[in-house]
Amino acid sequence: MPLCADVLVKEVCCLSYSERAKLVDALMTTLDPVTEDDCDVAWFAEIARREQSIAEGTAQIYSWDDVKRQAREKVNG
């Protein structure tokens, strides 16, 4: 019996965050691959990579206040 999308979605929701991100990336590449812009594919891969590094705790994360402060320091010298 073939699986329907609703059943697959329920099953996929049981996967880890990084596994779901990999699946999204893989599925996105199957959508009209002939006309899909290479930039879009690269961007989705980058998003998945960043999401995985956040989920694994290996990403450097900065608060918005820190980003604004650093930008001000660069502009003001």
PyMOL CGO cylinders between C-alpha atoms (Angstrom):
from pymol import cmd
from pymol.cgo import CYLINDER

trace = [
    CYLINDER, 0.00, 0.00, 0.00, 1.52, 3.36, -1.01, 0.3, 1, 1, 1, 1, 1, 1,
    CYLINDER, 1.52, 3.36, -1.01, 2.06, 5.94, 1.71, 0.3, 1, 1, 1, 1, 1, 1,
    CYLINDER, 2.06, 5.94, 1.71, 0.10, 9.17, 1.54, 0.3, 1, 1, 1, 1, 1, 1,
    CYLINDER, 0.10, 9.17, 1.54, 1.58, 12.56, 2.39, 0.3, 1, 1, 1, 1, 1, 1,
    CYLINDER, 1.58, 12.56, 2.39, -0.33, 12.83, 5.67, 0.3, 1, 1, 1, 1, 1, 1,
    CYLINDER, -0.33, 12.83, 5.67, 1.12, 9.55, 6.94, 0.3, 1, 1, 1, 1, 1, 1,
    CYLINDER, 1.12, 9.55, 6.94, 4.63, 10.58, 5.85, 0.3, 1, 1, 1, 1, 1, 1,
    CYLINDER, 4.63, 10.58, 5.85, 4.35, 13.93, 7.58, 0.3, 1, 1, 1, 1, 1, 1,
    CYLINDER, 4.35, 13.93, 7.58, 3.37, 12.25, 10.85, 0.3, 1, 1, 1, 1, 1, 1,
    CYLINDER, 3.37, 12.25, 10.85, 6.32, 9.88, 10.56, 0.3, 1, 1, 1, 1, 1, 1,
    CYLINDER, 6.32, 9.88, 10.56, 8.79, 12.60, 9.60, 0.3, 1, 1, 1, 1, 1, 1,
    CYLINDER, 8.79, 12.60, 9.60, 7.77, 14.72, 12.59, 0.3, 1, 1, 1, 1, 1, 1,
    CYLINDER, 7.77, 14.72, 12.59, 9.31, 12.01, 14.79, 0.3, 1, 1, 1, 1, 1, 1,
    CYLINDER, 9.31, 12.01, 14.79, 12.76, 12.64, 13.27, 0.3, 1, 1, 1, 1, 1, 1,
    CYLINDER, 12.76, 12.64, 13.27, 15.34, 14.89, 14.88, 0.3, 1, 1, 1, 1, 1, 1,
    CYLINDER, 15.34, 14.89, 14.88, 15.57, 18.52, 13.82, 0.3, 1, 1, 1, 1, 1, 1,
    CYLINDER, 15.57, 18.52, 13.82, 18.71, 17.95, 11.75, 0.3, 1, 1, 1, 1, 1, 1,
    CYLINDER, 18.71, 17.95, 11.75, 17.26, 14.88, 10.06, 0.3, 1, 1, 1, 1, 1, 1,
    CYLINDER, 17.26, 14.88, 10.06, 14.13, 16.84, 9.11, 0.3, 1, 1, 1, 1, 1, 1,
    CYLINDER, 14.13, 16.84, 9.11, 16.35, 19.62, 7.69, 0.3, 1, 1, 1, 1, 1, 1,
    CYLINDER, 16.35, 19.62, 7.69, 18.22, 17.08, 5.56, 0.3, 1, 1, 1, 1, 1, 1,
    CYLINDER, 18.22, 17.08, 5.56, 14.92, 15.67, 4.33, 0.3, 1, 1, 1, 1, 1, 1,
    CYLINDER, 14.92, 15.67, 4.33, 13.62, 19.14, 3.43, 0.3, 1, 1, 1, 1, 1, 1,
    CYLINDER, 13.62, 19.14, 3.43, 16.81, 19.80, 1.46, 0.3, 1, 1, 1, 1, 1, 1,
    CYLINDER, 16.81, 19.80, 1.46, 16.51, 16.49, -0.37, 0.3, 1, 1, 1, 1, 1, 1,
    CYLINDER, 16.51, 16.49, -0.37, 12.85, 17.09, -1.20, 0.3, 1, 1, 1, 1, 1, 1,
    CYLINDER, 12.85, 17.09, -1.20, 13.49, 20.64, -2.40, 0.3, 1, 1, 1, 1, 1, 1,
    CYLINDER, 13.49, 20.64, -2.40, 15.95, 19.36, -4.98, 0.3, 1, 1, 1, 1, 1, 1,
    CYLINDER, 15.95, 19.36, -4.98, 13.24, 17.12, -6.45, 0.3, 1, 1, 1, 1, 1, 1,
    CYLINDER, 13.24, 17.12, -6.45, 10.88, 20.01, -7.16, 0.3, 1, 1, 1, 1, 1, 1,
    CYLINDER, 10.88, 20.01, -7.16, 11.26, 20.99, -10.79, 0.3, 1, 1, 1, 1, 1, 1,
    CYLINDER, 11.26, 20.99, -10.79, 15.03, 20.44, -10.84, 0.3, 1, 1, 1, 1, 1, 1,
    CYLINDER, 15.03, 20.44, -10.84, 15.31, 21.51, -14.49, 0.3, 1, 1, 1, 1, 1, 1,
    CYLINDER, 15.31, 21.51, -14.49, 14.24, 25.10, -13.77, 0.3, 1, 1, 1, 1, 1, 1,
    CYLINDER, 14.24, 25.10, -13.77, 15.36, 25.44, -10.15, 0.3, 1, 1, 1, 1, 1, 1,
    CYLINDER, 15.36, 25.44, -10.15, 17.95, 28.15, -9.76, 0.3, 1, 1, 1, 1, 1, 1,
    CYLINDER, 17.95, 28.15, -9.76, 21.33, 26.88, -8.52, 0.3, 1, 1, 1, 1, 1, 1,
    CYLINDER, 21.33, 26.88, -8.52, 21.36, 29.74, -6.04, 0.3, 1, 1, 1, 1, 1, 1,
    CYLINDER, 21.36, 29.74, -6.04, 18.14, 28.49, -4.45, 0.3, 1, 1, 1, 1, 1, 1,
    CYLINDER, 18.14, 28.49, -4.45, 19.56, 24.99, -4.07, 0.3, 1, 1, 1, 1, 1, 1,
    CYLINDER, 19.56, 24.99, -4.07, 22.75, 26.35, -2.52, 0.3, 1, 1, 1, 1, 1, 1,
    CYLINDER, 22.75, 26.35, -2.52, 20.76, 28.59, -0.18, 0.3, 1, 1, 1, 1, 1, 1,
    CYLINDER, 20.76, 28.59, -0.18, 18.57, 25.73, 1.04, 0.3, 1, 1, 1, 1, 1, 1,
    CYLINDER, 18.57, 25.73, 1.04, 21.70, 23.66, 1.66, 0.3, 1, 1, 1, 1, 1, 1,
    CYLINDER, 21.70, 23.66, 1.66, 23.25, 26.54, 3.61, 0.3, 1, 1, 1, 1, 1, 1,
    CYLINDER, 23.25, 26.54, 3.61, 20.08, 26.96, 5.68, 0.3, 1, 1, 1, 1, 1, 1,
    CYLINDER, 20.08, 26.96, 5.68, 20.09, 23.25, 6.48, 0.3, 1, 1, 1, 1, 1, 1,
    CYLINDER, 20.09, 23.25, 6.48, 23.80, 23.41, 7.42, 0.3, 1, 1, 1, 1, 1, 1,
    CYLINDER, 23.80, 23.41, 7.42, 23.21, 26.37, 9.72, 0.3, 1, 1, 1, 1, 1, 1,
    CYLINDER, 23.21, 26.37, 9.72, 20.14, 24.79, 11.31, 0.3, 1, 1, 1, 1, 1, 1,
    CYLINDER, 20.14, 24.79, 11.31, 22.12, 21.62, 11.96, 0.3, 1, 1, 1, 1, 1, 1,
    CYLINDER, 22.12, 21.62, 11.96, 25.01, 23.52, 13.56, 0.3, 1, 1, 1, 1, 1, 1,
    CYLINDER, 25.01, 23.52, 13.56, 22.54, 25.36, 15.81, 0.3, 1, 1, 1, 1, 1, 1,
    CYLINDER, 22.54, 25.36, 15.81, 20.81, 22.11, 16.75, 0.3, 1, 1, 1, 1, 1, 1,
    CYLINDER, 20.81, 22.11, 16.75, 24.17, 20.49, 17.52, 0.3, 1, 1, 1, 1, 1, 1,
    CYLINDER, 24.17, 20.49, 17.52, 25.32, 23.48, 19.55, 0.3, 1, 1, 1, 1, 1, 1,
    CYLINDER, 25.32, 23.48, 19.55, 28.38, 24.15, 17.38, 0.3, 1, 1, 1, 1, 1, 1,
    CYLINDER, 28.38, 24.15, 17.38, 27.22, 27.48, 15.90, 0.3, 1, 1, 1, 1, 1, 1,
    CYLINDER, 27.22, 27.48, 15.90, 28.43, 30.81, 17.22, 0.3, 1, 1, 1, 1, 1, 1,
    CYLINDER, 28.43, 30.81, 17.22, 25.29, 32.76, 18.02, 0.3, 1, 1, 1, 1, 1, 1,
    CYLINDER, 25.29, 32.76, 18.02, 25.26, 36.49, 18.72, 0.3, 1, 1, 1, 1, 1, 1,
    CYLINDER, 25.26, 36.49, 18.72, 22.50, 38.53, 20.28, 0.3, 1, 1, 1, 1, 1, 1,
    CYLINDER, 22.50, 38.53, 20.28, 20.99, 41.37, 18.28, 0.3, 1, 1, 1, 1, 1, 1,
    CYLINDER, 20.99, 41.37, 18.28, 22.40, 43.81, 20.84, 0.3, 1, 1, 1, 1, 1, 1,
    CYLINDER, 22.40, 43.81, 20.84, 25.93, 42.45, 20.26, 0.3, 1, 1, 1, 1, 1, 1,
    CYLINDER, 25.93, 42.45, 20.26, 25.55, 42.72, 16.49, 0.3, 1, 1, 1, 1, 1, 1,
    CYLINDER, 25.55, 42.72, 16.49, 24.36, 46.33, 16.72, 0.3, 1, 1, 1, 1, 1, 1,
    CYLINDER, 24.36, 46.33, 16.72, 27.21, 47.19, 19.12, 0.3, 1, 1, 1, 1, 1, 1,
    CYLINDER, 27.21, 47.19, 19.12, 29.82, 45.65, 16.81, 0.3, 1, 1, 1, 1, 1, 1,
    CYLINDER, 29.82, 45.65, 16.81, 28.38, 47.50, 13.81, 0.3, 1, 1, 1, 1, 1, 1,
    CYLINDER, 28.38, 47.50, 13.81, 28.47, 50.82, 15.71, 0.3, 1, 1, 1, 1, 1, 1,
    CYLINDER, 28.47, 50.82, 15.71, 32.09, 50.18, 16.72, 0.3, 1, 1, 1, 1, 1, 1,
    CYLINDER, 32.09, 50.18, 16.72, 33.07, 49.55, 13.10, 0.3, 1, 1, 1, 1, 1, 1,
    CYLINDER, 33.07, 49.55, 13.10, 31.28, 52.66, 11.86, 0.3, 1, 1, 1, 1, 1, 1,
    CYLINDER, 31.28, 52.66, 11.86, 32.49, 54.95, 14.65, 0.3, 1, 1, 1, 1, 1, 1,
    CYLINDER, 32.49, 54.95, 14.65, 36.02, 53.54, 14.79, 0.3, 1, 1, 1, 1, 1, 1,
]
cmd.load_cgo(trace, "trace")
